[in-house]
Amino acid sequence: MAEKTRYSDEELEEFREIINEKLALAKRDYEQMMSALMNKDSNDVDDTSPTYKALEEGSVTQSKEEIISLAARQQKFIQGLKAALTRIENKTYGIDRITGKLIPKERLKAVPHATLSVESKMAGKKM
């Protein structure tokens, strides 16, 4: 029997559902991060209070920097998931972009935006 070169339409639909669920969660998390950054959930006087304590201000700045970093990472994840949906539409989803072979289902279920098999990824790191 010849080696499979792409996932079936049924399998692609299964992956689409997984990706859509992860995408909804990722978008929700991103919105929460942005809301925290903008102090939307706060009725505090933090931003208008005249008492500027160096340690507290440094802590707030560090927290905001961490949220910005996490938000950027989340945005990249969302873009990766959207690209995966495009690959599903094009019926190229799950194909290793280096070897052209199918990425194992287990990997795609764990990392649905993957474009490389574990082997290809490890080979790339050795270079």
All heavy atoms as an XYZ file, in Angstrom:
1007
protein
N       0.840     -1.189      0.000
C       0.000      0.000      0.000
C       0.882      1.249      0.000
O       1.860      1.326      0.731
C      -0.891     -0.011      1.240
C      -1.967      1.052      1.195
S      -3.209      0.754      2.459
C      -2.875      2.110      3.537
N       0.538      2.211     -0.809
C       1.317      3.456     -0.916
C       1.182      4.272      0.364
O       0.154      4.230      1.045
C       0.832      4.256     -2.103
N       2.230      5.022      0.652
C       2.227      5.875      1.839
C       1.260      7.038      1.626
O       1.187      7.619      0.545
C       3.644      6.413      2.063
C       3.807      7.123      3.374
C       5.246      7.552      3.612
O       6.158      6.904      3.077
O       5.434      8.532      4.323
N       0.491      7.360      2.682
C      -0.465      8.460      2.619
C       0.279      9.778      2.417
O       1.283     10.033      3.064
C      -1.217      8.528      3.950
C      -2.687      8.252      3.866
C      -3.286      8.130      5.246
C      -4.021      9.391      5.612
N      -4.871      9.227      6.799
N      -0.223     10.611      1.506
C       0.437     11.886      1.252
C      -0.307     13.067      1.854
O       0.226     14.167      1.931
C       0.598     12.138     -0.259
O      -0.693     12.074     -0.866
C       1.531     11.104     -0.885
N      -1.564     12.841      2.281
C      -2.315     13.898      2.957
C      -3.391     13.269      3.827
O      -3.763     12.116      3.633
C      -2.903     14.888      1.963
C      -4.173     14.460      1.264
C      -4.792     15.642      0.494
N      -6.110     15.348     -0.010
C      -7.240     15.523      0.656
N      -7.233     15.963      1.896
N      -8.410     15.234      0.108
N      -3.904     14.070      4.759
C      -4.988     13.589      5.610
C      -6.305     13.666      4.847
O      -6.493     14.526      3.987
C      -5.057     14.410      6.902
C      -3.961     14.032      7.876
C      -2.880     14.883      8.114
C      -3.998     12.818      8.542
C      -1.873     14.522      8.996
C      -2.996     12.442      9.420
C      -1.938     13.298      9.642
O      -0.945     12.929     10.507
N      -7.224     12.756      5.171
C      -8.538     12.720      4.524
C      -9.353     13.946      4.930
O      -9.050     14.621      5.922
C      -9.297     11.451      4.928
O      -9.682     11.542      6.300
N     -10.404     14.221      4.186
C     -11.277     15.353      4.500
C     -11.881     15.206      5.905
O     -12.024     16.193      6.625
C     -12.389     15.490      3.456
C     -11.852     15.948      2.105
O     -10.678     16.381      2.036
O     -12.603     15.883      1.112
N     -12.216     13.972      6.290
C     -12.778     13.731      7.631
C     -11.736     14.060      8.701
O     -12.049     14.676      9.722
C     -13.234     12.277      7.786
C     -14.405     11.889      6.913
C     -14.010     11.586      5.469
O     -12.838     11.208      5.211
O     -14.868     11.752      4.582
N     -10.504     13.634      8.472
C      -9.435     13.920      9.432
C      -9.165     15.426      9.505
O      -8.965     15.973     10.585
C      -8.149     13.185      9.032
C      -8.247     11.678      9.219
C      -7.100     10.917      8.574
O      -6.736     11.238      7.411
O      -6.571     10.009      9.234
N      -9.199     16.087      8.350
C      -8.993     17.537      8.322
C     -10.090     18.256      9.100
O      -9.820     19.222      9.820
C      -8.930     18.054      6.881
C      -7.690     17.645      6.082
C      -7.805     18.130      4.636
C      -6.412     18.164      6.719
N     -11.325     17.757      9.001
C     -12.434     18.350      9.767
C     -12.204     18.191     11.266
O     -12.492     19.092     12.049
C     -13.773     17.725      9.371
C     -14.563     18.445      8.338
C     -14.562     19.963      8.444
O     -15.040     20.522      9.464
O     -14.096     20.619      7.515
N     -11.708     17.029     11.651
C     -11.403     16.771     13.061
C     -10.345     17.764     13.562
O     -10.481     18.346     14.634
C     -10.886     15.331     13.190
C     -10.632     14.865     14.602
C     -10.065     13.442     14.641
O     -10.379     12.629     13.743
O      -9.302     13.171     15.577
N      -9.319     17.984     12.746
C      -8.277     18.951     13.110
C      -8.845     20.371     13.151
O      -8.482     21.166     14.015
C      -7.093     18.889     12.142
C      -6.241     17.664     12.294
C      -6.005     16.815     11.221
C      -5.650     17.345     13.516
C      -5.208     15.684     11.350
C      -4.857     16.217     13.666
C      -4.625     15.388     12.583
N      -9.743     20.690     12.227
C     -10.355     22.030     12.199
C     -11.075     22.314     13.517
O     -10.973     23.407     14.075
C     -11.323     22.159     11.020
C     -11.922     23.564     10.893
C     -13.088     23.651      9.910
N     -12.853     23.007      8.648
C     -12.321     23.591      7.580
N     -11.948     24.849      7.646
N     -12.174     22.923      6.459
N     -11.816     21.310     14.011
C     -12.534     21.476     15.277
C     -11.564     21.731     16.427
O     -11.790     22.618     17.259
C     -13.391     20.237     15.571
C     -14.601     20.114     14.685
C     -15.379     18.827     14.923
O     -15.285     18.263     16.036
O     -16.074     18.387     13.990
N     -10.481     20.969     16.476
C      -9.477     21.142     17.524
C      -8.887     22.551     17.446
O      -8.761     23.251     18.455
C      -8.350     20.085     17.395
C      -8.890     18.691     17.714
C      -7.159     20.434     18.288
C      -7.950     17.543     17.352
N      -8.544     22.971     16.237
C      -7.927     24.291     16.049
C      -8.908     25.398     16.415
O      -8.528     26.364     17.086
C      -7.414     24.443     14.600
C      -6.231     23.502     14.386
C      -7.021     25.887     14.306
C      -5.806     23.343     12.938
N     -10.152     25.279     16.001
C     -11.145     26.309     16.319
C     -11.349     26.449     17.828
O     -11.505     27.563     18.334
C     -12.469     26.047     15.601
C     -12.422     26.500     14.156
O     -11.753     27.481     13.821
N     -13.122     25.801     13.291
N     -11.342     25.325     18.547
C     -11.460     25.373     20.009
C     -10.263     26.093     20.616
O     -10.412     26.969     21.472
C     -11.542     23.954     20.593
C     -12.888     23.288     20.402
C     -12.888     21.838     20.882
O     -12.074     21.481     21.765
O     -13.709     21.059     20.370
N      -9.059     25.729     20.163
C      -7.847     26.359     20.680
C      -7.800     27.843     20.306
O      -7.355     28.669     21.093
C      -6.596     25.643     20.171
C      -6.401     24.285     20.811
C      -5.015     23.732     20.552
C      -4.849     22.365     21.157
N      -4.266     22.373     22.467
N      -8.278     28.173     19.131
C      -8.300     29.555     18.671
C      -9.235     30.407     19.532
O      -8.885     31.522     19.930
C      -8.721     29.609     17.201
C      -8.599     30.929     16.471
C      -7.178     31.477     16.538
C      -9.024     30.780     15.015
N     -10.396     29.870     19.853
C     -11.348     30.596     20.706
C     -10.739     30.860     22.086
O     -10.835     31.974     22.612
C     -12.654     29.812     20.831
N     -10.094     29.844     22.655
C      -9.449     30.015     23.959
C      -8.300     31.012     23.887
O      -8.138     31.855     24.776
C      -8.923     28.669     24.478
C      -9.956     27.669     24.969
C      -9.302     26.330     25.269
C     -10.648     28.202     26.209
N      -7.504     30.921     22.835
C      -6.353     31.814     22.671
C      -6.812     33.263     22.540
O      -6.221     34.167     23.140
C      -5.526     31.395     21.464
N      -7.879     33.490     21.774
C      -8.405     34.845     21.601
C      -8.941     35.384     22.924
O      -8.740     36.548     23.257
C      -9.502     34.870     20.536
C      -8.971     34.766     19.125
C     -10.110     34.788     18.122
C      -9.610     34.750     16.694
N     -10.722     34.747     15.731
N      -9.628     34.523     23.680
C     -10.161     34.936     24.982
C      -9.019     35.322     25.919
O      -9.058     36.364     26.573
C     -10.993     33.805     25.596
C     -11.697     34.220     26.892
C     -12.036     33.050     27.759
N     -10.794     32.457     28.235
C     -10.681     31.216     28.675
N     -11.693     30.421     28.677
N      -9.525     30.765     29.109
N      -7.979     34.487     25.959
C      -6.830     34.778     26.818
C      -6.146     36.073     26.407
O      -5.743     36.875     27.253
C      -5.821     33.625     26.782
C      -6.345     32.368     27.462
O      -7.381     32.436     28.152
O      -5.703     31.304     27.298
N      -6.012     36.282     25.103
C      -5.386     37.501     24.589
C      -6.190     38.729     25.012
O      -5.630     39.725     25.468
C      -5.266     37.430     23.063
C      -4.677     38.670     22.454
C      -3.305     38.914     22.525
C      -5.470     39.608     21.813
C      -2.753     40.062     21.973
C      -4.935     40.754     21.257
C      -3.573     40.977     21.342
O      -3.038     42.125     20.803
N      -7.519     38.649     24.878
C      -8.382     39.768     25.278
C      -8.239     40.061     26.770
O      -8.218     41.218     27.176
C      -9.845     39.474     24.927
C     -10.133     39.470     23.439
C      -9.817     40.783     22.748
O     -10.078     41.858     23.336
O      -9.279     40.744     21.622
N      -8.127     39.011     27.583
C      -7.957     39.203     29.027
C      -6.626     39.903     29.325
O      -6.556     40.770     30.185
C      -8.028     37.868     29.760
C      -9.426     37.310     29.836
C      -9.475     35.919     30.463
O      -8.466     35.230     30.581
N     -10.662     35.485     30.854
N      -5.584     39.511     28.610
C      -4.283     40.146     28.805
C      -4.335     41.626     28.428
O      -3.817     42.483     29.150
C      -3.212     39.447     27.956
C      -2.816     38.091     28.447
S      -1.614     37.353     27.315
C      -2.041     35.638     27.461
N      -4.963     41.907     27.301
C      -5.055     43.292     26.854
C      -5.900     44.113     27.824
O      -5.595     45.260     28.120
C      -5.625     43.371     25.431
C      -4.720     42.733     24.380
S      -2.985     43.261     24.460
C      -3.134     44.943     23.901
N      -6.942     43.512     28.341
C      -7.795     44.177     29.313
C      -6.997     44.498     30.585
O      -7.101     45.587     31.136
C      -8.991     43.286     29.642
O      -9.823     43.896     30.582
N      -6.177     43.548     31.026
C      -5.347     43.765     32.221
C      -4.328     44.877     31.962
O      -4.064     45.701     32.842
C      -4.630     42.475     32.603
N      -3.791     44.908     30.774
C      -2.819     45.945     30.419
C      -3.441     47.330     30.440
O      -2.815     48.295     30.849
C      -2.282     45.689     29.009
C      -0.912     45.072     28.880
C      -0.542     44.931     27.426
C       0.141     45.795     29.648
N      -4.673     47.414     30.000
C      -5.360     48.708     29.901
C      -6.066     49.085     31.209
O      -6.746     50.096     31.251
C      -6.390     48.659     28.774
C      -5.869     48.166     27.464
S      -5.041     49.480     26.626
C      -4.743     48.714     25.054
N      -5.926     48.239     32.229
C      -6.596     48.464     33.521
C      -8.104     48.586     33.374
O      -8.747     49.327     34.095
C      -6.050     49.710     34.225
C      -4.675     49.503     34.774
O      -4.300     48.401     35.125
N      -3.905     50.577     34.855
N      -8.689     47.872     32.412
C     -10.134     47.958     32.180
C     -10.941     47.380     33.337
O     -12.061     47.787     33.553
C     -10.507     47.238     30.884
C     -10.104     47.984     29.646
C     -10.589     47.269     28.415
C     -10.150     48.007     27.166
N     -10.510     47.283     25.952
N     -10.376     46.426     34.038
C     -11.121     45.776     35.125
C     -10.896     46.458     36.462
O     -11.304     45.945     37.496
C     -10.698     44.302     35.245
C     -11.008     43.529     33.982
O     -11.964     43.909     33.276
O     -10.289     42.554     33.693
N     -10.255     47.593     36.452
C      -9.844     48.216     37.697
C     -10.547     49.542     37.917
O     -10.647     50.369     37.030
C      -8.325     48.421     37.672
O      -7.921     49.107     38.815
N     -11.007     49.738     39.139
C     -11.550     51.032     39.544
C     -10.570     51.720     40.480
O     -10.930     52.643     41.191
C     -12.898     50.861     40.249
C     -14.008     50.545     39.279
O     -13.927     50.926     38.115
N     -15.026     49.852     39.743
N      -9.341     51.243     40.485
C      -8.312     51.794     41.356
C      -7.952     53.216     40.951
O      -8.335     53.700     39.907
C      -7.034     50.948     41.282
C      -7.229     49.564     41.863
O      -8.338     49.283     42.343
O      -6.268     48.783     41.828
N      -7.164     53.801     41.830
C      -6.628     55.129     41.529
C      -5.139     55.014     41.235
O      -4.420     56.000     41.293
C      -6.871     56.108     42.700
C      -8.345     56.427     42.836
C      -6.301     55.571     43.991
N      -4.700     53.790     40.874
C      -3.277     53.550     40.616
C      -2.677     54.534     39.631
O      -1.583     55.034     39.825
C      -3.054     52.132     40.067
C      -3.205     51.068     41.143
O      -3.227     51.441     42.335
O      -3.307     49.879     40.783
N      -3.422     54.801     38.563
C      -2.854     55.655     37.533
C      -3.012     57.142     37.830
O      -2.439     57.979     37.157
C      -3.445     55.322     36.159
C      -4.956     55.295     36.168
O      -5.552     55.429     37.245
O      -5.538     55.146     35.074
N      -3.780     57.509     38.879
C      -3.958     58.918     39.214
C      -3.426     59.253     40.603
O      -3.362     60.410     40.971
C      -5.444     59.305     39.145
O      -6.176     58.450     40.018
C      -5.972     59.183     37.733
N      -3.076     58.246     41.351
C      -2.588     58.449     42.708
C      -1.236     59.162     42.699
O      -0.330     58.787     41.982
C      -2.442     57.106     43.419
O      -1.883     57.286     44.695
N      -1.079     60.204     43.535
C       0.190     60.954     43.559
C       1.305     60.244     44.335
O       2.433     60.708     44.321
C      -0.201     62.274     44.222
C      -1.373     61.933     45.074
C      -2.096     60.816     44.373
N       0.976     59.149     44.987
C       2.013     58.459     45.769
C       2.762     57.490     44.881
O       2.259     56.435     44.531
C       1.396     57.698     46.965
O       0.380     56.845     46.463
C       0.816     58.649     47.988
N       3.959     57.880     44.494
C       4.779     57.036     43.636
C       5.853     56.382     44.468
O       6.814     57.019     44.860
C       5.414     57.864     42.502
C       4.392     58.424     41.568
C       4.065     59.762     41.579
C       3.741     57.584     40.662
C       3.122     60.267     40.713
C       2.797     58.080     39.794
C       2.486     59.419     39.821
O       1.548     59.905     38.962
N       5.685     55.119     44.731
C       6.685     54.368     45.477
C       7.512     53.581     44.476
O       6.974     52.840     43.667
C       6.012     53.443     46.482
C       5.225     54.196     47.530
C       4.545     53.259     48.490
C       3.680     54.068     49.439
N       2.702     53.261     50.094
N       8.806     53.735     44.540
C       9.711     53.151     43.544
C       9.530     51.638     43.397
O       9.460     51.123     42.282
C      11.148     53.482     43.886
N       9.440     50.932     44.513
C       9.312     49.483     44.420
C       8.003     49.060     43.787
O       7.967     48.163     42.952
C       9.456     48.843     45.804
C      10.853     48.893     46.417
C      10.835     48.332     47.834
C      11.833     48.118     45.564
N       6.922     49.711     44.194
C       5.624     49.358     43.622
C       5.586     49.681     42.138
O       5.081     48.908     41.335
C       4.503     50.110     44.349
C       4.214     49.547     45.716
C       3.084     50.286     46.414
O       2.336     51.029     45.760
O       2.962     50.096     47.634
N       6.132     50.833     41.788
C       6.137     51.231     40.384
C       6.969     50.259     39.549
O       6.576     49.871     38.452
C       6.698     52.652     40.254
C       6.338     53.295     38.941
C       6.700     54.760     38.940
O       5.963     55.552     39.539
O       7.734     55.084     38.334
N       8.105     49.840     40.081
C       8.948     48.871     39.380
C       8.239     47.547     39.202
O       8.330     46.915     38.150
N       7.511     47.142     40.216
C       6.767     45.883     40.157
C       5.666     45.953     39.109
O       5.453     45.018     38.350
C       6.175     45.573     41.531
O       5.379     44.426     41.478
N       4.959     47.089     39.085
C       3.887     47.269     38.106
C       4.469     47.246     36.688
O       3.921     46.610     35.789
C       3.120     48.586     38.372
C       2.195     48.928     37.206
C       2.329     48.489     39.660
N       5.598     47.923     36.502
C       6.247     47.958     35.190
C       6.662     46.563     34.759
O       6.438     46.165     33.614
C       7.475     48.903     35.213
O       7.029     50.208     35.561
C       8.173     48.936     33.874
N       7.241     45.800     35.684
C       7.660     44.431     35.368
C       6.446     43.580     35.005
O       6.489     42.823     34.040
C       8.412     43.815     36.537
C       8.925     42.418     36.213
C       9.683     41.788     37.372
O       9.790     42.369     38.453
N      10.211     40.620     37.144
N       5.375     43.713     35.752
C       4.157     42.949     35.461
C       3.622     43.296     34.078
O       3.223     42.419     33.314
C       3.078     43.234     36.501
O       3.459     42.709     37.741
N       3.616     44.588     33.745
C       3.123     45.003     32.433
C       4.019     44.465     31.329
O       3.528     44.039     30.286
C       3.015     46.526     32.352
C       1.795     47.047     33.080
C       1.525     48.489     32.771
C       0.233     48.886     33.455
N      -0.271     50.176     33.025
N       5.323     44.474     31.547
C       6.252     43.937     30.548
C       6.020     42.446     30.334
O       6.061     41.956     29.211
C       7.707     44.200     30.959
C       8.118     45.639     30.806
C       9.499     45.949     31.361
O      10.156     45.040     31.931
O       9.917     47.098     31.226
N       5.755     41.724     31.432
C       5.468     40.290     31.321
C       4.172     40.055     30.557
O       4.102     39.161     29.704
C       5.382     39.660     32.711
C       6.728     39.535     33.395
C       6.636     39.105     34.848
O       5.517     38.870     35.354
O       7.696     39.011     35.480
N       3.164     40.871     30.835
C       1.885     40.727     30.128
C       2.073     41.036     28.647
O       1.539     40.337     27.785
C       0.794     41.634     30.755
C       0.442     41.118     32.157
C      -0.455     41.661     29.870
C      -0.478     42.036     32.944
N       2.853     42.075     28.330
C       3.108     42.426     26.929
C       3.797     41.270     26.220
O       3.438     40.908     25.101
C       3.941     43.725     26.834
C       3.089     44.922     27.254
C       4.501     43.922     25.429
C       3.864     46.200     27.466
N       4.774     40.672     26.885
C       5.495     39.540     26.312
C       4.556     38.357     26.079
O       4.571     37.732     25.015
C       6.645     39.145     27.234
O       7.303     38.021     26.754
N       3.725     38.059     27.066
C       2.766     36.959     26.936
C       1.736     37.249     25.846
O       1.370     36.366     25.077
C       2.055     36.707     28.268
C       2.878     36.046     29.365
C       2.116     36.064     30.687
C       3.240     34.617     28.985
N       1.300     38.501     25.763
C       0.318     38.876     24.745
C       0.910     38.732     23.348
O       0.238     38.246     22.433
C      -0.171     40.305     24.979
N       2.171     39.116     23.178
C       2.834     38.982     21.875
C       2.950     37.507     21.498
O       2.708     37.120     20.346
C       4.208     39.634     21.911
N       3.295     36.694     22.481
C       3.402     35.246     22.241
C       2.033     34.661     21.877
O       1.920     33.824     20.980
C       3.966     34.594     23.497
C       4.337     33.172     23.304
C       5.071     32.640     24.501
N       5.337     31.237     24.278
C       5.522     30.365     25.212
N       5.533     30.730     26.470
N       5.734     29.104     24.935
N       1.005     35.127     22.574
C      -0.354     34.645     22.312
C      -0.805     35.064     20.906
O      -1.431     34.291     20.196
C      -1.310     35.211     23.375
C      -2.632     34.528     23.433
C      -2.559     33.110     23.977
O      -1.515     32.594     24.339
N      -3.684     32.458     24.028
N      -0.441     36.278     20.514
C      -0.801     36.755     19.184
C      -0.118     35.903     18.100
O      -0.733     35.564     17.089
C      -0.394     38.224     19.049
C      -1.119     38.944     17.956
C      -0.910     40.437     18.058
O       0.115     40.911     18.526
N      -1.897     41.195     17.595
N       1.128     35.535     18.344
C       1.854     34.673     17.404
C       1.180     33.298     17.320
O       1.051     32.723     16.235
C       3.311     34.534     17.859
C       4.191     33.803     16.889
C       5.625     33.771     17.363
C       6.478     32.942     16.426
N       7.845     32.797     16.901
N       0.737     32.780     18.465
C       0.030     31.496     18.514
C      -1.268     31.576     17.709
O      -1.582     30.683     16.913
C      -0.250     31.124     19.976
C      -0.975     29.826     20.180
C      -0.507     28.633     19.662
C      -2.151     29.789     20.928
C      -1.175     27.429     19.862
C      -2.830     28.597     21.142
C      -2.343     27.423     20.604
N      -2.014     32.672     17.875
C      -3.266     32.875     17.134
C      -2.985     32.903     15.632
O      -3.695     32.268     14.851
C      -3.969     34.175     17.600
C      -4.517     33.977     19.028
C      -5.082     34.591     16.638
C      -4.982     35.249     19.712
N      -1.938     33.597     15.232
C      -1.575     33.647     13.805
C      -1.222     32.256     13.282
O      -1.590     31.898     12.172
C      -0.395     34.605     13.587
C      -0.771     36.052     13.767
C       0.437     36.976     13.772
O       1.578     36.549     13.977
N       0.186     38.260     13.569
N      -0.504     31.482     14.093
C      -0.158     30.115     13.716
C      -1.386     29.243     13.533
O      -1.473     28.440     12.591
N      -2.374     29.407     14.425
C      -3.617     28.634     14.320
C      -4.413     29.043     13.072
O      -4.958     28.188     12.369
C      -4.468     28.819     15.583
C      -3.910     28.179     16.854
C      -4.737     28.600     18.061
C      -3.861     26.663     16.743
N      -4.440     30.347     12.791
C      -5.146     30.816     11.586
C      -4.464     30.280     10.323
O      -5.132     29.893      9.363
C      -5.201     32.341     11.563
C      -6.185     32.925     12.562
C      -6.201     34.436     12.489
C      -7.219     35.019     13.444
N      -7.211     36.499     13.396
N      -3.139     30.248     10.335
C      -2.396     29.697      9.188
C      -2.703     28.209      9.031
O      -2.825     27.708      7.904
C      -0.895     29.931      9.370
N      -2.858     27.504     10.150
C      -3.199     26.079     10.100
C      -4.576     25.886      9.463
O      -4.777     24.960      8.672
C      -3.152     25.477     11.503
N      -5.514     26.768      9.788
C      -6.851     26.690      9.173
C      -6.758     26.905      7.660
O      -7.455     26.237      6.885
C      -7.801     27.715      9.805
C      -8.260     27.406     11.231
C      -9.051     28.572     11.803
C      -9.074     26.124     11.293
N      -5.887     27.803      7.243
C      -5.678     28.035      5.805
C      -5.116     26.776      5.149
O      -5.549     26.389      4.055
C      -4.725     29.230      5.579
O      -5.308     30.394      6.177
C      -4.461     29.475      4.105
N      -4.170     26.113      5.831
C      -3.607     24.875      5.283
C      -4.671     23.785      5.191
O      -4.656     22.969      4.262
C      -2.402     24.410      6.112
C      -1.185     25.309      5.948
C       0.078     24.716      6.524
N       0.018     24.382      7.934
C       0.173     25.251      8.938
N       0.406     26.526      8.686
N       0.122     24.848     10.191
N      -5.617     23.775      6.124
C      -6.719     22.809      6.050
C      -7.551     23.100      4.801
O      -7.894     22.189      4.047
C      -7.586     22.838      7.334
C      -6.825     22.163      8.486
C      -8.934     22.146      7.096
C      -7.513     22.244      9.834
N      -7.854     24.369      4.585
C      -8.619     24.759      3.389
C      -7.904     24.319      2.110
O      -8.525     23.863      1.168
C      -8.838     26.280      3.350
C      -9.803     26.800      4.382
C     -11.206     26.233      4.233
O     -11.721     26.188      3.101
O     -11.785     25.826      5.258
N      -6.573     24.459      2.116
C      -5.769     24.108      0.938
C      -5.444     22.614      0.870
O      -4.761     22.179     -0.059
C      -4.455     24.897      0.936
C      -4.673     26.380      0.835
O      -5.692     26.838      0.357
N      -3.712     27.148      1.308
N      -5.890     21.883      1.895
C      -5.629     20.439      2.013
C      -4.137     20.104      2.076
O      -3.690     19.060      1.611
C      -6.330     19.668      0.888
C      -7.847     19.846      0.896
C      -8.527     18.935     -0.065
C     -10.006     19.185     -0.217
N     -10.810     19.152      0.953
N      -3.371     21.038      2.650
C      -1.937     20.807      2.843
C      -1.601     20.691      4.322
O      -0.432     20.599      4.688
C      -1.098     21.956      2.228
O      -1.482     23.188      2.845
C      -1.297     22.031      0.725
N      -2.632     20.679      5.158
C      -2.414     20.610      6.610
C      -1.785     19.275      7.009
O      -2.150     18.223      6.485
C      -3.754     20.779      7.346
C      -3.612     20.706      8.844
C      -3.142     21.784      9.567
C      -3.934     19.551      9.536
C      -2.997     21.731     10.938
C      -3.794     19.475     10.913
C      -3.324     20.572     11.605
O      -3.174     20.507     12.968
N      -0.831     19.350      7.912
C      -0.224     18.135      8.460
C       0.917     17.590      7.636
O       1.432     16.511      7.926
N       1.334     18.341      6.617
C       2.444     17.893      5.788
C       3.707     18.635      6.232
O       3.738     19.865      6.274
C       2.163     18.149      4.292
C       0.909     17.366      3.868
C       3.364     17.775      3.438
C       0.387     17.705      2.488
N       4.740     17.884      6.582
C       6.010     18.441      7.029
C       6.587     19.307      5.908
O       6.739     18.853      4.777
C       6.970     17.295      7.384
C       8.276     17.762      7.993
O       8.931     18.644      7.384
O       8.648     17.240      9.051
N       6.886     20.564      6.225
C       7.340     21.476      5.170
C       8.765     21.204      4.705
O       9.196     21.742      3.686
C       7.179     22.931      5.589
C       7.957     23.377      6.772
C       7.585     24.827      7.124
N       7.951     25.148      8.483
C       9.120     25.647      8.838
N      10.034     25.886      7.924
N       9.380     25.910     10.098
N       9.497     20.331      5.385
C      10.847     19.967      4.943
C      10.843     18.640      4.201
O      11.343     18.541      3.086
C      11.830     19.912      6.142
C      12.033     21.325      6.692
C      13.162     19.306      5.721
C      12.934     21.413      7.892
N      10.234     17.620      4.803
C      10.280     16.276      4.203
C       9.123     15.998      3.247
O       9.224     15.112      2.404
C      10.266     15.193      5.292
O       9.000     15.243      5.969
C      11.405     15.374      6.279
N       8.011     16.724      3.412
C       6.834     16.456      2.586
C       6.023     15.272      3.069
O       5.024     14.908      2.460
N       6.441     14.660      4.172
C       5.705     13.520      4.737
C       4.681     14.013      5.750
O       4.767     15.141      6.229
C       6.684     12.553      5.416
C       7.642     11.900      4.438
C       8.563     10.940      5.157
C       9.522     10.288      4.160
N      10.445      9.379      4.810
N       3.735     13.134      6.091
C       2.717     13.514      7.068
C       3.300     13.610      8.475
O       4.080     12.755      8.899
C       1.572     12.501      7.072
C       0.588     12.581      5.911
C      -0.532     11.559      6.108
C       0.006     13.966      5.757
N       2.907     14.669      9.164
C       3.260     14.829     10.577
C       2.317     13.912     11.350
O       1.116     13.875     11.065
C       3.067     16.297     11.015
C       3.984     17.221     10.188
C       3.320     16.458     12.506
C       3.696     18.703     10.354
N       2.827     13.130     12.313
C       1.948     12.214     13.066
C       0.772     12.941     13.722
O       0.907     14.069     14.204
C       2.882     11.623     14.128
C       4.250     11.771     13.551
C       4.220     13.033     12.740
N      -0.383     12.275     13.723
C      -1.609     12.841     14.306
C      -1.404     13.287     15.755
O      -1.924     14.307     16.170
C      -2.745     11.812     14.268
C      -3.516     11.794     13.009
C      -4.719     10.870     13.178
C      -5.551     10.878     11.934
N      -6.773     10.099     12.089
N      -0.664     12.487     16.517
C      -0.452     12.798     17.938
C       0.203     14.172     18.082
O      -0.160     14.948     18.960
C       0.427     11.735     18.618
C      -0.146     10.338     18.591
C      -0.007      9.643     17.236
O       0.998      9.855     16.522
O      -0.923      8.875     16.882
N       1.182     14.454     17.239
C       1.859     15.756     17.297
C       0.887     16.875     16.924
O       0.852     17.916     17.571
C       3.079     15.784     16.375
C       3.713     17.180     16.261
C       5.180     17.112     15.939
N       5.761     18.398     15.618
C       6.093     19.340     16.499
N       5.876     19.136     17.779
N       6.641     20.476     16.106
N       0.100     16.656     15.887
C      -0.831     17.695     15.448
C      -1.926     17.954     16.480
O      -2.398     19.079     16.611
C      -1.441     17.321     14.096
C      -0.464     17.344     12.928
C      -1.109     16.775     11.680
C       0.063     18.746     12.677
N      -2.318     16.921     17.202
C      -3.319     17.126     18.255
C      -2.729     17.926     19.415
O      -3.414     18.731     20.021
C      -3.877     15.788     18.729
C      -4.828     15.181     17.716
C      -5.402     13.869     18.182
C      -6.360     13.326     17.122
N      -6.922     12.041     17.502
N      -1.448     17.714     19.691
C      -0.783     18.436     20.774
C      -0.367     19.848     20.332
O      -0.473     20.804     21.102
C       0.445     17.669     21.245
N       0.112     19.958     19.095
C       0.593     21.241     18.558
C      -0.064     21.428     17.186
O       0.557     21.179     16.151
C       2.142     21.250     18.425
C       2.648     22.621     18.010
C       2.804     20.789     19.709
N      -1.335     21.864     17.172
C      -2.085     21.885     15.916
C      -1.553     22.843     14.847
O      -1.897     22.710     13.682
C      -3.496     22.275     16.347
C      -3.358     22.874     17.679
C      -2.138     22.287     18.303
N      -0.703     23.767     15.223
C      -0.153     24.701     14.236
C       1.228     24.258     13.734
O       1.877     24.980     12.976
C      -0.078     26.113     14.829
C       0.742     26.196     16.077
N       0.362     25.607     17.260
C       1.924     26.801     16.324
C       1.284     25.844     18.183
N       2.238     26.560     17.636
N       1.644     23.050     14.105
C       2.961     22.536     13.701
C       3.075     22.405     12.187
O       2.134     22.000     11.517
C       3.216     21.179     14.352
N       4.249     22.764     11.681
C       4.525     22.586     10.248
C       5.709     21.647     10.042
O       6.113     21.402      8.916
C       4.836     23.939      9.569
O       5.958     24.531     10.214
C       3.640     24.878      9.631
N       6.245     21.157     11.159
C       7.378     20.231     11.113
C       7.111     19.040     12.014
O       6.512     19.183     13.075
C       8.661     20.915     11.602
C       9.216     22.083     10.794
C      10.366     22.732     11.546
C       9.668     21.627      9.432
N       7.602     17.883     11.607
C       7.568     16.723     12.502
C       8.639     16.947     13.568
O       9.506     17.819     13.408
C       7.864     15.451     11.718
O       9.194     15.484     11.234
N       8.606     16.184     14.620
C       9.614     16.304     15.664
C      11.017     16.052     15.075
O      11.968     16.767     15.384
C       9.326     15.333     16.835
C      10.464     15.330     17.841
C       8.023     15.689     17.527
N      11.108     15.064     14.197
C      12.398     14.742     13.590
C      12.966     15.915     12.797
O      14.144     16.261     12.914
C      12.287     13.514     12.667
C      11.940     12.216     13.371
C      10.450     12.092     13.732
O       9.585     12.763     13.110
O      10.137     11.324     14.656
N      12.128     16.552     11.994
C      12.574     17.697     11.195
C      12.976     18.861     12.096
O      13.951     19.547     11.834
C      11.472     18.152     10.243
O      11.244     17.189      9.253
N      12.201     19.068     13.150
C      12.510     20.157     14.060
C      13.854     19.925     14.751
O      14.667     20.842     14.859
C      11.394     20.298     15.102
C      11.536     21.519     15.950
C      10.296     21.790     16.760
C      10.516     23.066     17.526
N       9.333     23.734     17.918
N      14.085     18.699     15.202
C      15.347     18.365     15.861
C      16.522     18.474     14.880
O      17.586     18.953     15.241
C      15.294     16.967     16.466
C      14.263     16.838     17.572
S      14.343     18.167     18.758
C      15.035     17.321     20.131
N      16.312     18.052     13.651
C      17.371     18.129     12.635
C      17.728     19.588     12.369
O      18.902     19.924     12.196
C      16.923     17.447     11.355
N      16.729     20.455     12.372
C      16.961     21.884     12.165
C      17.740     22.521     13.294
O      18.522     23.451     13.075
N      17.539     22.046     14.514
C      18.255     22.595     15.679
C      19.713     22.187     15.703
O      20.538     22.867     16.282
C      17.570     22.171     16.975
C      16.282     22.897     17.221
C      15.683     22.536     18.557
C      14.416     23.327     18.795
N      13.817     23.058     20.086
N      20.035     21.060     15.072
C      21.415     20.560     15.067
C      22.300     21.373     14.135
O      23.503     21.365     14.261
C      21.445     19.086     14.671
C      20.884     18.186     15.745
C      20.885     16.727     15.300
C      20.227     15.846     16.344
N      20.091     14.478     15.888
N      21.687     22.039     13.165
C      22.464     22.794     12.173
C      23.063     24.045     12.759
O      22.756     24.641     13.640
C      21.576     23.170     10.992
C      21.197     21.972     10.181
S      20.148     22.527      8.826
C      19.761     20.981      8.108
